[in-house]
Each structure stands twice: as structure tokens, then as C-alpha cells.
């Protein structure tokens, strides 16, 4: 499983989990910093990532 970490999570997480979840990225690593959620969702869908975020919707 590849994880895509939202900008609310430190970019340092990439290196810390690379052995457990190879291929995982932070949004800053794929040019998605400061993008709208919809763009991040589309990227994750296209490249088969699960999104990790602290955001919540009510």
C-alpha cells in the first residue's frame, strides 16, 4: 500500500516509513503543496495512493 501524506503532516514522515510503506510520498514531493483537496484526491486515485490526513469533515 502506498500512502500520500497531506500537507498537515510533516514531510519527514516519508523517510521514516519508507521501509514499511515503500513508494509512499508527501504532497510536497509530487508537486501538490497548497493544492485543493480535489486535486490531491485525483492524484491519489490515478496513482493508487491511500491519503493520510489530519483533516476532518463534519
C-alpha distance matrix in Angstrom:
0.0 3.8 6.5 10.0 12.8 16.0 19.4 20.4 18.1 19.3 18.1 18.5 15.3 13.6 15.5 15.4 11.7 11.2 11.7 9.3 6.3 7.8 8.2 8.0 11.4 14.3 16.2 19.1 17.4 17.1 20.5 19.7 21.7 24.1 22.9 23.2 20.4 20.8 20.0 16.8 15.8 16.9 15.0 11.7 12.7 14.0 11.2 8.3 7.2 7.4 10.6 11.9 15.7 18.9 20.7 22.1 24.0 27.1
3.8 0.0 3.8 6.8 9.9 13.2 16.3 17.8 15.6 16.6 15.0 15.8 12.9 10.8 13.2 13.8 10.5 9.6 11.4 9.7 6.0 6.6 5.6 4.6 7.7 10.7 12.6 15.4 13.7 13.4 16.8 16.1 18.1 20.7 19.6 20.4 18.0 18.5 17.3 14.0 13.7 14.7 12.3 9.3 11.3 12.2 9.0 7.1 5.0 6.3 8.8 10.2 13.9 17.4 19.0 21.0 23.0 26.4
6.5 3.8 0.0 3.8 6.3 9.6 12.9 14.1 12.0 13.4 12.3 13.5 10.5 9.2 12.3 12.5 9.6 9.9 12.3 10.5 7.1 8.6 7.6 4.6 6.3 8.2 10.1 13.2 12.3 12.4 15.4 14.1 15.6 18.0 17.2 17.8 15.3 16.5 15.6 12.0 12.0 13.9 11.7 8.6 11.4 13.0 10.4 8.7 5.2 4.8 5.8 6.6 10.2 13.7 15.4 17.6 19.9 23.3
10.0 6.8 3.8 0.0 3.8 6.5 9.7 11.5 10.1 11.7 10.4 12.6 10.4 9.2 12.8 13.6 11.6 11.9 14.9 13.7 10.3 11.2 9.2 5.9 5.0 5.5 6.6 9.9 9.7 9.5 12.0 10.4 11.9 14.2 13.4 14.3 12.2 13.6 12.4 8.7 9.7 11.7 9.3 7.0 10.6 12.0 9.9 9.4 5.8 5.9 4.7 6.0 8.6 12.3 13.6 16.2 18.3 22.0
12.8 9.9 6.3 3.8 0.0 3.8 6.6 8.0 6.3 8.2 7.8 10.2 8.2 8.3 12.0 12.4 11.2 12.4 15.6 14.5 11.8 13.1 11.6 7.9 6.3 4.5 6.0 8.9 9.8 10.6 12.4 10.4 10.6 12.7 12.8 13.9 12.0 14.4 13.5 9.8 11.4 14.0 12.0 10.2 13.7 15.4 13.6 13.1 9.4 8.6 6.0 4.9 6.3 9.5 11.3 14.4 17.0 20.7
16.0 13.2 9.6 6.5 3.8 0.0 3.8 5.4 5.8 8.4 8.8 11.9 10.7 11.3 15.0 15.4 14.7 16.0 19.3 18.2 15.5 16.8 15.0 11.5 9.2 6.4 5.8 8.5 10.7 11.2 11.8 9.0 8.4 9.6 10.0 10.8 9.2 12.2 11.6 8.3 10.4 13.3 12.0 10.9 14.4 16.2 15.2 15.1 11.6 10.6 7.1 6.1 5.2 7.9 8.8 12.2 14.7 18.3
19.4 16.3 12.9 9.7 6.6 3.8 0.0 3.8 5.3 7.0 7.6 11.1 11.1 12.1 15.4 16.1 16.3 17.6 21.1 20.4 18.1 19.0 17.2 13.8 10.8 7.2 6.2 7.2 10.4 11.4 11.1 8.7 6.5 7.5 9.3 10.9 10.5 13.8 12.9 10.3 13.1 15.7 14.2 14.0 17.5 18.9 17.9 18.3 15.0 14.3 10.9 9.6 7.9 9.3 10.1 13.8 16.3 19.8
20.4 17.8 14.1 11.5 8.0 5.4 3.8 0.0 3.8 6.6 9.0 11.7 11.3 13.4 16.4 16.3 16.6 18.6 21.8 20.8 18.9 20.5 19.3 15.6 13.3 9.9 9.7 10.8 13.8 15.1 15.0 12.4 10.1 10.3 12.2 12.9 12.0 15.7 15.6 12.9 15.1 18.2 17.1 16.3 19.6 21.6 20.6 20.4 16.8 15.3 11.8 9.4 6.7 6.6 8.0 11.7 14.7 17.9
18.1 15.6 12.0 10.1 6.3 5.8 5.3 3.8 0.0 3.8 6.4 8.5 7.6 10.1 12.9 12.5 12.9 15.2 18.3 17.4 15.8 17.5 16.7 13.1 11.1 8.1 9.4 10.5 12.7 14.6 15.3 13.3 11.5 12.8 14.5 15.6 14.4 17.7 17.3 14.1 16.1 19.1 17.4 16.1 19.6 21.4 19.8 19.4 15.7 14.2 11.2 8.3 6.9 7.5 10.1 13.6 16.9 20.2
19.3 16.6 13.4 11.7 8.2 8.4 7.0 6.6 3.8 0.0 3.8 5.2 5.9 8.5 10.7 10.7 12.1 14.1 17.3 17.1 15.9 17.1 16.5 13.2 11.0 8.0 10.0 9.8 11.6 14.4 15.1 14.0 12.0 13.8 16.0 17.9 17.2 20.4 19.3 16.3 18.7 21.3 19.1 18.1 21.8 23.1 21.1 21.0 17.4 16.5 13.9 11.3 10.6 11.2 13.9 17.4 20.7 23.9
18.1 15.0 12.3 10.4 7.8 8.8 7.6 9.0 6.4 3.8 0.0 3.8 5.3 6.2 8.5 9.8 11.1 12.1 15.6 16.1 14.6 14.9 13.9 11.0 8.3 5.6 8.1 7.2 8.2 11.4 12.5 12.2 10.7 13.4 15.3 17.7 17.3 20.1 18.4 15.3 18.0 20.1 17.4 16.7 20.5 21.2 18.9 19.3 16.0 16.0 13.8 12.0 12.2 13.7 16.1 19.7 22.7 26.1
18.5 15.8 13.5 12.6 10.2 11.9 11.1 11.7 8.5 5.2 3.8 0.0 3.8 5.4 6.1 6.8 9.3 10.5 13.7 14.5 13.9 14.3 14.2 11.7 10.0 8.4 11.6 10.7 10.8 14.2 15.8 15.8 14.4 17.2 19.2 21.5 20.8 23.6 21.9 18.8 21.2 23.2 20.4 19.3 23.0 23.8 21.1 21.2 17.9 17.7 16.0 13.9 14.4 15.6 18.5 22.0 25.2 28.5
15.3 12.9 10.5 10.4 8.2 10.7 11.1 11.3 7.6 5.9 5.3 3.8 0.0 3.8 5.6 5.0 6.2 8.3 11.4 11.4 10.7 11.9 12.2 9.3 8.6 7.7 11.3 11.7 11.6 14.4 16.6 16.1 15.2 17.9 19.3 21.1 19.8 22.4 21.1 17.6 19.4 21.7 19.1 17.4 20.9 22.0 19.2 18.8 15.3 14.7 13.4 11.0 12.3 13.8 16.9 20.0 23.4 26.6
13.6 10.8 9.2 9.2 8.3 11.3 12.1 13.4 10.1 8.5 6.2 5.4 3.8 0.0 3.8 5.6 5.8 5.9 9.6 10.3 8.9 9.0 8.8 6.5 5.8 6.4 10.2 10.5 9.3 12.0 14.7 14.9 14.8 18.0 18.9 21.0 19.8 21.9 20.1 16.7 18.6 20.3 17.2 15.7 19.2 19.7 16.7 16.6 13.5 13.8 13.1 11.8 13.7 16.0 18.8 21.9 24.9 28.4
15.5 13.2 12.3 12.8 12.0 15.0 15.4 16.4 12.9 10.7 8.5 6.1 5.6 3.8 0.0 3.8 5.6 5.3 8.2 10.1 9.9 9.5 10.3 9.1 9.1 10.0 13.7 13.4 11.8 14.8 17.5 18.2 17.9 21.2 22.4 24.6 23.5 25.7 23.8 20.4 22.3 23.8 20.7 19.2 22.5 22.9 19.5 19.4 16.7 17.1 16.7 15.3 17.2 19.1 22.1 25.2 28.4 31.8
15.4 13.8 12.5 13.6 12.4 15.4 16.1 16.3 12.5 10.7 9.8 6.8 5.0 5.6 3.8 0.0 3.8 5.9 7.7 8.7 9.5 10.5 12.1 10.5 11.1 11.7 15.5 15.7 14.7 17.6 20.2 20.3 19.8 22.7 23.9 25.8 24.3 26.7 25.3 21.7 23.2 25.2 22.3 20.3 23.6 24.5 21.2 20.5 17.5 17.1 16.7 14.6 16.5 18.0 21.3 24.2 27.5 30.7
11.7 10.5 9.6 11.6 11.2 14.7 16.3 16.6 12.9 12.1 11.1 9.3 6.2 5.8 5.6 3.8 0.0 3.8 5.5 5.3 5.8 7.6 9.7 8.0 9.8 11.3 15.0 16.1 14.7 17.0 20.0 19.8 19.9 22.8 23.5 25.0 23.1 25.1 23.8 20.2 21.2 23.1 20.4 17.9 20.9 21.9 18.6 17.5 14.6 14.1 14.4 12.7 15.3 17.3 20.4 23.0 26.2 29.4
11.2 9.6 9.9 11.9 12.4 16.0 17.6 18.6 15.2 14.1 12.1 10.5 8.3 5.9 5.3 5.9 3.8 0.0 3.8 5.5 5.2 4.8 7.0 6.7 8.9 11.3 14.9 15.8 13.6 15.7 19.0 19.4 20.1 23.3 23.7 25.5 23.8 25.4 23.7 20.2 21.3 22.7 19.6 17.5 20.3 20.7 17.1 16.4 14.0 14.6 15.4 14.5 17.4 19.9 22.7 25.4 28.3 31.7
11.7 11.4 12.3 14.9 15.6 19.3 21.1 21.8 18.3 17.3 15.6 13.7 11.4 9.6 8.2 7.7 5.5 3.8 0.0 3.8 5.8 5.8 9.2 9.8 12.5 15.1 18.6 19.6 17.3 19.2 22.7 23.1 23.8 27.0 27.3 28.9 27.0 28.5 27.0 23.5 24.2 25.5 22.5 20.1 22.5 23.0 19.4 18.2 16.2 16.6 17.9 17.0 20.1 22.4 25.4 27.8 30.8 34.0
9.3 9.7 10.5 13.7 14.5 18.2 20.4 20.8 17.4 17.1 16.1 14.5 11.4 10.3 10.1 8.7 5.3 5.5 3.8 0.0 3.8 6.2 9.6 9.4 12.6 15.0 18.4 20.0 18.2 19.8 23.2 23.0 23.8 26.7 26.7 27.9 25.6 27.0 25.9 22.3 22.5 24.1 21.6 18.7 20.9 21.9 18.5 16.7 14.5 14.3 15.8 14.8 18.1 20.3 23.3 25.3 28.2 31.3
6.3 6.0 7.1 10.3 11.8 15.5 18.1 18.9 15.8 15.9 14.6 13.9 10.7 8.9 9.9 9.5 5.8 5.2 5.8 3.8 0.0 3.8 6.4 5.9 9.5 12.3 15.4 17.4 15.5 16.6 20.0 19.7 20.9 23.8 23.5 24.6 22.3 23.5 22.3 18.8 19.0 20.4 17.8 15.0 17.2 18.1 14.7 13.0 10.8 10.9 12.7 12.4 15.9 18.6 21.2 23.3 26.0 29.2
7.8 6.6 8.6 11.2 13.1 16.8 19.0 20.5 17.5 17.1 14.9 14.3 11.9 9.0 9.5 10.5 7.6 4.8 5.8 6.2 3.8 0.0 3.8 5.5 8.9 12.3 15.3 16.8 14.2 15.2 18.8 19.2 20.8 24.0 23.6 25.1 23.2 24.2 22.4 19.1 19.6 20.4 17.4 15.1 17.3 17.4 13.7 12.8 11.3 12.6 14.4 14.7 18.1 21.1 23.5 25.9 28.4 31.8
8.2 5.6 7.6 9.2 11.6 15.0 17.2 19.3 16.7 16.5 13.9 14.2 12.2 8.8 10.3 12.1 9.7 7.0 9.2 9.6 6.4 3.8 0.0 3.8 6.5 10.2 12.6 14.2 11.3 11.7 15.5 16.1 18.0 21.3 20.7 22.3 20.7 21.4 19.3 16.2 17.0 17.4 14.1 12.3 14.7 14.3 10.6 10.5 9.2 11.4 12.9 13.9 17.2 20.5 22.4 25.0 27.2 30.8
8.0 4.6 4.6 5.9 7.9 11.5 13.8 15.6 13.1 13.2 11.0 11.7 9.3 6.5 9.1 10.5 8.0 6.7 9.8 9.4 5.9 5.5 3.8 0.0 3.8 7.2 9.9 11.9 9.9 10.6 14.1 14.0 15.5 18.6 18.1 19.7 17.9 19.0 17.3 13.9 14.8 15.9 12.9 10.8 13.7 14.2 10.8 10.3 7.7 9.0 9.8 10.3 13.5 16.8 18.8 21.4 23.8 27.4
11.4 7.7 6.3 5.0 6.3 9.2 10.8 13.3 11.1 11.0 8.3 10.0 8.6 5.8 9.1 11.1 9.8 8.9 12.5 12.6 9.5 8.9 6.5 3.8 0.0 3.8 6.4 8.1 6.3 7.4 10.6 10.6 11.8 15.1 15.0 17.0 15.7 17.2 15.1 11.8 13.6 14.8 11.5 10.3 13.8 14.1 11.1 11.6 8.8 10.3 9.8 10.2 12.5 15.7 17.5 20.5 22.9 26.6
14.3 10.7 8.2 5.5 4.5 6.4 7.2 9.9 8.1 8.0 5.6 8.4 7.7 6.4 10.0 11.7 11.3 11.3 15.1 15.0 12.3 12.3 10.2 7.2 3.8 0.0 3.8 5.4 5.4 7.2 9.3 8.6 8.8 12.0 12.5 14.7 13.8 15.9 13.9 10.7 13.2 14.9 12.0 11.2 15.0 15.6 13.4 14.0 10.8 11.5 9.6 9.3 10.5 13.4 15.0 18.4 20.9 24.6
16.2 12.6 10.1 6.6 6.0 5.8 6.2 9.7 9.4 10.0 8.1 11.6 11.3 10.2 13.7 15.5 15.0 14.9 18.6 18.4 15.4 15.3 12.6 9.9 6.4 3.8 0.0 3.8 5.4 5.5 6.4 4.9 5.6 8.7 8.8 11.2 10.9 12.8 10.6 7.8 11.0 12.4 9.7 10.0 13.7 14.2 12.7 13.9 11.2 12.0 9.8 10.3 10.7 13.6 14.3 17.7 19.6 23.4
19.1 15.4 13.2 9.9 8.9 8.5 7.2 10.8 10.5 9.8 7.2 10.7 11.7 10.5 13.4 15.7 16.1 15.8 19.6 20.0 17.4 16.8 14.2 11.9 8.1 5.4 3.8 0.0 3.8 5.5 5.4 5.7 4.9 8.6 9.9 13.0 13.6 15.7 13.1 11.0 14.4 15.5 12.7 13.5 17.1 17.1 15.5 17.1 14.6 15.7 13.5 13.5 13.6 16.0 16.8 20.4 22.5 26.2
17.4 13.7 12.3 9.7 9.8 10.7 10.4 13.8 12.7 11.6 8.2 10.8 11.6 9.3 11.8 14.7 14.7 13.6 17.3 18.2 15.5 14.2 11.3 9.9 6.3 5.4 5.4 3.8 0.0 3.8 5.8 7.5 8.3 12.1 12.6 15.7 15.9 17.4 14.4 12.3 15.3 15.8 12.4 13.1 16.6 16.0 13.8 15.7 13.5 15.3 14.0 14.5 15.5 18.3 19.4 22.9 25.0 28.7
17.1 13.4 12.4 9.5 10.6 11.2 11.4 15.1 14.6 14.4 11.4 14.2 14.4 12.0 14.8 17.6 17.0 15.7 19.2 19.8 16.6 15.2 11.7 10.6 7.4 7.2 5.5 5.5 3.8 0.0 3.8 5.7 8.1 11.5 11.0 13.9 14.2 14.9 11.6 9.9 12.9 12.7 9.3 10.7 13.9 12.9 11.1 13.7 12.1 14.4 13.3 14.8 15.9 19.0 19.5 22.7 24.4 28.1
20.5 16.8 15.4 12.0 12.4 11.8 11.1 15.0 15.3 15.1 12.5 15.8 16.6 14.7 17.5 20.2 20.0 19.0 22.7 23.2 20.0 18.8 15.5 14.1 10.6 9.3 6.4 5.4 5.8 3.8 0.0 3.8 5.8 8.9 8.6 12.0 13.3 14.1 10.7 10.0 13.5 13.2 10.4 12.6 15.6 14.6 13.8 16.4 14.9 16.9 15.2 16.5 16.8 19.5 19.5 22.8 24.1 27.8
19.7 16.1 14.1 10.4 10.4 9.0 8.7 12.4 13.3 14.0 12.2 15.8 16.1 14.9 18.2 20.3 19.8 19.4 23.1 23.0 19.7 19.2 16.1 14.0 10.6 8.6 4.9 5.7 7.5 5.7 3.8 0.0 3.8 6.3 5.3 8.5 9.6 10.8 7.8 6.8 10.5 10.9 8.8 10.8 13.9 13.7 13.3 15.4 13.5 14.9 12.6 13.9 13.8 16.4 16.1 19.2 20.4 24.1
21.7 18.1 15.6 11.9 10.6 8.4 6.5 10.1 11.5 12.0 10.7 14.4 15.2 14.8 17.9 19.8 19.9 20.1 23.8 23.8 20.9 20.8 18.0 15.5 11.8 8.8 5.6 4.9 8.3 8.1 5.8 3.8 0.0 3.8 5.5 8.9 10.4 12.6 10.3 9.2 13.0 14.1 12.3 13.8 17.1 17.3 16.8 18.5 16.1 16.8 14.0 14.3 13.4 15.3 15.1 18.5 20.0 23.6
24.1 20.7 18.0 14.2 12.7 9.6 7.5 10.3 12.8 13.8 13.4 17.2 17.9 18.0 21.2 22.7 22.8 23.3 27.0 26.7 23.8 24.0 21.3 18.6 15.1 12.0 8.7 8.6 12.1 11.5 8.9 6.3 3.8 0.0 3.8 6.7 9.0 11.5 10.0 9.8 13.2 14.6 13.8 15.3 18.3 18.9 19.0 20.5 18.2 18.4 15.2 15.5 13.7 15.0 14.0 17.2 18.3 21.6
22.9 19.6 17.2 13.4 12.8 10.0 9.3 12.2 14.5 16.0 15.3 19.2 19.3 18.9 22.4 23.9 23.5 23.7 27.3 26.7 23.5 23.6 20.7 18.1 15.0 12.5 8.8 9.9 12.6 11.0 8.6 5.3 5.5 3.8 0.0 3.8 6.5 8.1 6.4 6.9 10.3 11.2 10.8 12.8 15.3 15.9 16.5 18.2 16.3 16.8 13.9 15.1 13.8 15.6 14.1 16.9 17.4 20.8
23.2 20.4 17.8 14.3 13.9 10.8 10.9 12.9 15.6 17.9 17.7 21.5 21.1 21.0 24.6 25.8 25.0 25.5 28.9 27.9 24.6 25.1 22.3 19.7 17.0 14.7 11.2 13.0 15.7 13.9 12.0 8.5 8.9 6.7 3.8 0.0 3.8 5.4 5.5 6.7 8.9 10.3 11.2 12.8 14.6 15.9 17.1 18.3 16.5 16.5 13.5 14.9 13.3 14.9 12.6 14.7 14.6 17.8
20.4 18.0 15.3 12.2 12.0 9.2 10.5 12.0 14.4 17.2 17.3 20.8 19.8 19.8 23.5 24.3 23.1 23.8 27.0 25.6 22.3 23.2 20.7 17.9 15.7 13.8 10.9 13.6 15.9 14.2 13.3 9.6 10.4 9.0 6.5 3.8 0.0 3.8 5.5 5.1 6.1 8.7 9.9 10.5 12.3 14.2 15.5 15.9 14.0 13.4 10.4 12.0 10.6 12.5 10.2 12.0 11.9 15.3
20.8 18.5 16.5 13.6 14.4 12.2 13.8 15.7 17.7 20.4 20.1 23.6 22.4 21.9 25.7 26.7 25.1 25.4 28.5 27.0 23.5 24.2 21.4 19.0 17.2 15.9 12.8 15.7 17.4 14.9 14.1 10.8 12.6 11.5 8.1 5.4 3.8 0.0 3.8 5.4 5.1 6.2 8.6 9.9 10.5 12.2 14.3 15.0 13.9 13.9 11.8 14.2 13.6 15.8 13.4 14.6 13.9 17.0
20.0 17.3 15.6 12.4 13.5 11.6 12.9 15.6 17.3 19.3 18.4 21.9 21.1 20.1 23.8 25.3 23.8 23.7 27.0 25.9 22.3 22.4 19.3 17.3 15.1 13.9 10.6 13.1 14.4 11.6 10.7 7.8 10.3 10.0 6.4 5.5 5.5 3.8 0.0 3.8 5.4 5.1 6.2 8.6 9.9 10.5 12.3 13.8 12.9 13.8 11.9 14.5 14.3 17.0 15.3 17.2 17.0 20.4
16.8 14.0 12.0 8.7 9.8 8.3 10.3 12.9 14.1 16.3 15.3 18.8 17.6 16.7 20.4 21.7 20.2 20.2 23.5 22.3 18.8 19.1 16.2 13.9 11.8 10.7 7.8 11.0 12.3 9.9 10.0 6.8 9.2 9.8 6.9 6.7 5.1 5.4 3.8 0.0 3.8 5.5 5.1 6.1 8.6 9.9 10.6 11.6 9.9 10.5 8.4 10.9 11.0 14.1 13.0 15.2 15.8 19.4
15.8 13.7 12.0 9.7 11.4 10.4 13.1 15.1 16.1 18.7 18.0 21.2 19.4 18.6 22.3 23.2 21.2 21.3 24.2 22.5 19.0 19.6 17.0 14.8 13.6 13.2 11.0 14.4 15.3 12.9 13.5 10.5 13.0 13.2 10.3 8.9 6.1 5.1 5.4 3.8 0.0 3.8 5.5 5.1 6.1 8.6 10.0 10.1 9.0 9.1 7.7 10.9 11.5 14.6 13.3 14.6 14.7 18.1
16.9 14.7 13.9 11.7 14.0 13.3 15.7 18.2 19.1 21.3 20.1 23.2 21.7 20.3 23.8 25.2 23.1 22.7 25.5 24.1 20.4 20.4 17.4 15.9 14.8 14.9 12.4 15.5 15.8 12.7 13.2 10.9 14.1 14.6 11.2 10.3 8.7 6.2 5.1 5.5 3.8 0.0 3.8 5.5 5.1 6.1 8.6 9.7 9.9 11.2 10.7 14.2 15.1 18.3 17.0 18.4 18.2 21.4
15.0 12.3 11.7 9.3 12.0 12.0 14.2 17.1 17.4 19.1 17.4 20.4 19.1 17.2 20.7 22.3 20.4 19.6 22.5 21.6 17.8 17.4 14.1 12.9 11.5 12.0 9.7 12.7 12.4 9.3 10.4 8.8 12.3 13.8 10.8 11.2 9.9 8.6 6.2 5.1 5.5 3.8 0.0 3.8 5.4 5.1 6.1 8.1 8.0 10.2 9.9 13.2 14.7 18.2 17.5 19.5 20.0 23.5
11.7 9.3 8.6 7.0 10.2 10.9 14.0 16.3 16.1 18.1 16.7 19.3 17.4 15.7 19.2 20.3 17.9 17.5 20.1 18.7 15.0 15.1 12.3 10.8 10.3 11.2 10.0 13.5 13.1 10.7 12.6 10.8 13.8 15.3 12.8 12.8 10.5 9.9 8.6 6.1 5.1 5.5 3.8 0.0 3.8 5.6 5.4 5.5 4.5 6.5 6.9 10.5 12.6 16.2 16.0 17.8 18.5 22.1
12.7 11.3 11.4 10.6 13.7 14.4 17.5 19.6 19.6 21.8 20.5 23.0 20.9 19.2 22.5 23.6 20.9 20.3 22.5 20.9 17.2 17.3 14.7 13.7 13.8 15.0 13.7 17.1 16.6 13.9 15.6 13.9 17.1 18.3 15.3 14.6 12.3 10.5 9.9 8.6 6.1 5.1 5.4 3.8 0.0 3.8 5.6 5.2 6.4 8.2 9.5 13.3 15.3 18.9 18.2 19.4 19.5 22.8
14.0 12.2 13.0 12.0 15.4 16.2 18.9 21.6 21.4 23.1 21.2 23.8 22.0 19.7 22.9 24.5 21.9 20.7 23.0 21.9 18.1 17.4 14.3 14.2 14.1 15.6 14.2 17.1 16.0 12.9 14.6 13.7 17.3 18.9 15.9 15.9 14.2 12.2 10.5 9.9 8.6 6.1 5.1 5.6 3.8 0.0 3.8 5.8 8.0 10.9 12.3 15.9 18.1 21.7 21.2 22.7 22.9 26.2
11.2 9.0 10.4 9.9 13.6 15.2 17.9 20.6 19.8 21.1 18.9 21.1 19.2 16.7 19.5 21.2 18.6 17.1 19.4 18.5 14.7 13.7 10.6 10.8 11.1 13.4 12.7 15.5 13.8 11.1 13.8 13.3 16.8 19.0 16.5 17.1 15.5 14.3 12.3 10.6 10.0 8.6 6.1 5.4 5.6 3.8 0.0 3.8 5.9 9.5 11.3 14.6 17.3 21.0 21.2 23.0 23.8 27.3
8.3 7.1 8.7 9.4 13.1 15.1 18.3 20.4 19.4 21.0 19.3 21.2 18.8 16.6 19.4 20.5 17.5 16.4 18.2 16.7 13.0 12.8 10.5 10.3 11.6 14.0 13.9 17.1 15.7 13.7 16.4 15.4 18.5 20.5 18.2 18.3 15.9 15.0 13.8 11.6 10.1 9.7 8.1 5.5 5.2 5.8 3.8 0.0 3.8 6.9 9.7 13.0 16.1 19.7 20.1 21.5 22.4 25.7
7.2 5.0 5.2 5.8 9.4 11.6 15.0 16.8 15.7 17.4 16.0 17.9 15.3 13.5 16.7 17.5 14.6 14.0 16.2 14.5 10.8 11.3 9.2 7.7 8.8 10.8 11.2 14.6 13.5 12.1 14.9 13.5 16.1 18.2 16.3 16.5 14.0 13.9 12.9 9.9 9.0 9.9 8.0 4.5 6.4 8.0 5.9 3.8 0.0 3.8 6.2 9.3 12.5 16.2 16.9 18.6 20.0 23.4
7.4 6.3 4.8 5.9 8.6 10.6 14.3 15.3 14.2 16.5 16.0 17.7 14.7 13.8 17.1 17.1 14.1 14.6 16.6 14.3 10.9 12.6 11.4 9.0 10.3 11.5 12.0 15.7 15.3 14.4 16.9 14.9 16.8 18.4 16.8 16.5 13.4 13.9 13.8 10.5 9.1 11.2 10.2 6.5 8.2 10.9 9.5 6.9 3.8 0.0 3.8 6.6 9.9 13.4 14.2 15.6 17.2 20.5
10.6 8.8 5.8 4.7 6.0 7.1 10.9 11.8 11.2 13.9 13.8 16.0 13.4 13.1 16.7 16.7 14.4 15.4 17.9 15.8 12.7 14.4 12.9 9.8 9.8 9.6 9.8 13.5 14.0 13.3 15.2 12.6 14.0 15.2 13.9 13.5 10.4 11.8 11.9 8.4 7.7 10.7 9.9 6.9 9.5 12.3 11.3 9.7 6.2 3.8 0.0 3.8 6.4 10.1 10.7 12.6 14.4 17.9
11.9 10.2 6.6 6.0 4.9 6.1 9.6 9.4 8.3 11.3 12.0 13.9 11.0 11.8 15.3 14.6 12.7 14.5 17.0 14.8 12.4 14.7 13.9 10.3 10.2 9.3 10.3 13.5 14.5 14.8 16.5 13.9 14.3 15.5 15.1 14.9 12.0 14.2 14.5 10.9 10.9 14.2 13.2 10.5 13.3 15.9 14.6 13.0 9.3 6.6 3.8 0.0 3.8 7.2 9.0 11.2 13.9 17.3
15.7 13.9 10.2 8.6 6.3 5.2 7.9 6.7 6.9 10.6 12.2 14.4 12.3 13.7 17.2 16.5 15.3 17.4 20.1 18.1 15.9 18.1 17.2 13.5 12.5 10.5 10.7 13.6 15.5 15.9 16.8 13.8 13.4 13.7 13.8 13.3 10.6 13.6 14.3 11.0 11.5 15.1 14.7 12.6 15.3 18.1 17.3 16.1 12.5 9.9 6.4 3.8 0.0 3.8 5.4 8.2 11.2 14.7
18.9 17.4 13.7 12.3 9.5 7.9 9.3 6.6 7.5 11.2 13.7 15.6 13.8 16.0 19.1 18.0 17.3 19.9 22.4 20.3 18.6 21.1 20.5 16.8 15.7 13.4 13.6 16.0 18.3 19.0 19.5 16.4 15.3 15.0 15.6 14.9 12.5 15.8 17.0 14.1 14.6 18.3 18.2 16.2 18.9 21.7 21.0 19.7 16.2 13.4 10.1 7.2 3.8 0.0 3.8 6.5 10.1 13.1
20.7 19.0 15.4 13.6 11.3 8.8 10.1 8.0 10.1 13.9 16.1 18.5 16.9 18.8 22.1 21.3 20.4 22.7 25.4 23.3 21.2 23.5 22.4 18.8 17.5 15.0 14.3 16.8 19.4 19.5 19.5 16.1 15.1 14.0 14.1 12.6 10.2 13.4 15.3 13.0 13.3 17.0 17.5 16.0 18.2 21.2 21.2 20.1 16.9 14.2 10.7 9.0 5.4 3.8 0.0 3.8 6.8 10.1
22.1 21.0 17.6 16.2 14.4 12.2 13.8 11.7 13.6 17.4 19.7 22.0 20.0 21.9 25.2 24.2 23.0 25.4 27.8 25.3 23.3 25.9 25.0 21.4 20.5 18.4 17.7 20.4 22.9 22.7 22.8 19.2 18.5 17.2 16.9 14.7 12.0 14.6 17.2 15.2 14.6 18.4 19.5 17.8 19.4 22.7 23.0 21.5 18.6 15.6 12.6 11.2 8.2 6.5 3.8 0.0 3.8 6.6
24.0 23.0 19.9 18.3 17.0 14.7 16.3 14.7 16.9 20.7 22.7 25.2 23.4 24.9 28.4 27.5 26.2 28.3 30.8 28.2 26.0 28.4 27.2 23.8 22.9 20.9 19.6 22.5 25.0 24.4 24.1 20.4 20.0 18.3 17.4 14.6 11.9 13.9 17.0 15.8 14.7 18.2 20.0 18.5 19.5 22.9 23.8 22.4 20.0 17.2 14.4 13.9 11.2 10.1 6.8 3.8 0.0 3.8
27.1 26.4 23.3 22.0 20.7 18.3 19.8 17.9 20.2 23.9 26.1 28.5 26.6 28.4 31.8 30.7 29.4 31.7 34.0 31.3 29.2 31.8 30.8 27.4 26.6 24.6 23.4 26.2 28.7 28.1 27.8 24.1 23.6 21.6 20.8 17.8 15.3 17.0 20.4 19.4 18.1 21.4 23.5 22.1 22.8 26.2 27.3 25.7 23.4 20.5 17.9 17.3 14.7 13.1 10.1 6.6 3.8 0.0
